[in-house]
Each structure stands twice: as C-alpha cells, then as structure tokens.
C-alpha cells in the first residue's frame, strides 16, 4: 500500500492573436499539450491507471500498465 496522490497538468493551450494585417481579419497562433507533467511520489508509472479497469476487487493494481502518452499540437488560425 502506498500514497497515490498526484498533481497533473492534463491539458494546456497557449495562443497569441497577431495584430491585423491588410486583407486579413485575424491571425492566431497556438500550441497545446496534453498530459504535460505529473508530480507524485508514487513508485509506479502512473497513479491514475488501473490494470483491471472496472473490477471492484482489484482497484489500484497497476501491474504491467503503460503511462498515459504526452501529445503536442500546434496550429495557425486565419480569418479572412
């Protein structure tokens, strides 16, 4: 038995709207990250996962479970 408490940045998006340019109403540049970091003293891969899914008898068992994947996304939004 061990402490499974954690703090996780699950989703963050940063964006910037550029000043107007002739012929274009708006230009927005953004980046987004999912599962950016987790702060925990838990010894396993991920304190949020569970090997046996919905089983009520084995809650908290994380044997042979992969951590959640990080993903990054960037984009450009242009309005004419």
C-alpha positions as CSV (number, residue, x, y, z in Angstrom):
1,X,0.0,0.0,0.0
2,X,1.4,3.4,-0.9
3,X,0.2,7.0,-1.4
4,X,-1.2,7.5,-4.8
5,X,-1.8,11.3,-4.6
6,X,-0.7,13.4,-7.6
7,X,-0.9,16.7,-9.4
8,X,-1.2,16.5,-13.1
9,X,-1.3,19.1,-15.9
10,X,-3.8,17.3,-18.1
11,X,-4.3,20.0,-20.8
12,X,-2.9,23.4,-21.5
13,X,-3.2,25.7,-24.5
14,X,-1.3,28.9,-25.2
15,X,-2.2,31.2,-28.0
16,X,-1.4,34.6,-29.4
17,X,-3.5,36.8,-31.8
18,X,-1.4,38.8,-34.1
19,X,-2.2,42.5,-35.0
20,X,-4.4,43.0,-38.1
21,X,-2.8,42.8,-41.5
22,X,-4.3,44.3,-44.6
23,X,-6.9,41.9,-46.1
24,X,-6.9,39.5,-43.1
25,X,-9.2,40.0,-40.2
26,X,-7.4,37.8,-37.7
27,X,-4.3,35.5,-37.4
28,X,-4.0,33.3,-34.3
29,X,-1.0,31.1,-33.5
30,X,-1.4,28.4,-30.8
31,X,0.2,25.4,-29.2
32,X,-1.5,22.8,-27.0
33,X,-0.1,20.0,-24.8
34,X,-1.9,17.0,-23.2
35,X,-0.5,15.1,-20.2
36,X,2.4,17.5,-19.9
37,X,3.6,16.6,-16.4
38,X,2.7,14.6,-13.3
39,X,4.1,15.4,-9.8
40,X,3.9,12.4,-7.4
41,X,5.8,10.2,-5.1
42,X,4.1,7.1,-6.4
43,X,6.6,4.4,-7.5
44,X,4.6,3.1,-10.4
45,X,4.3,4.6,-13.9
46,X,1.0,6.4,-13.4
47,X,-1.1,6.8,-10.3
48,X,-4.3,7.2,-12.4
49,X,-4.3,3.9,-14.3
50,X,-5.7,0.6,-13.3
51,X,-4.8,-2.8,-14.8
52,X,-8.2,-4.4,-14.3
53,X,-10.4,-1.5,-15.4
54,X,-13.9,-1.8,-13.8
55,X,-13.1,-4.7,-11.4
56,X,-14.1,-3.7,-7.9
57,X,-11.9,-6.4,-6.3
58,X,-8.6,-5.2,-7.7
59,X,-8.9,-1.4,-7.7
60,X,-5.5,0.3,-7.7
61,X,-3.5,-2.6,-9.2
62,X,-1.2,-1.2,-11.9
63,X,0.8,-4.3,-12.9
64,X,2.2,-4.0,-16.5
65,X,0.3,-0.8,-17.3
66,X,1.8,1.9,-19.6
67,X,1.6,5.6,-18.6
68,X,-0.6,8.0,-20.4
69,X,1.0,9.4,-23.6
70,X,2.0,13.0,-24.0
71,X,0.9,14.8,-27.1
72,X,1.6,18.2,-28.6
73,X,-0.3,20.2,-31.1
74,X,0.4,23.5,-32.9
75,X,-1.8,25.5,-35.2
76,X,-2.5,28.6,-37.2
77,X,-6.0,30.1,-37.5
78,X,-6.5,32.7,-40.2
79,X,-9.8,34.6,-40.7
80,X,-10.3,36.5,-43.9
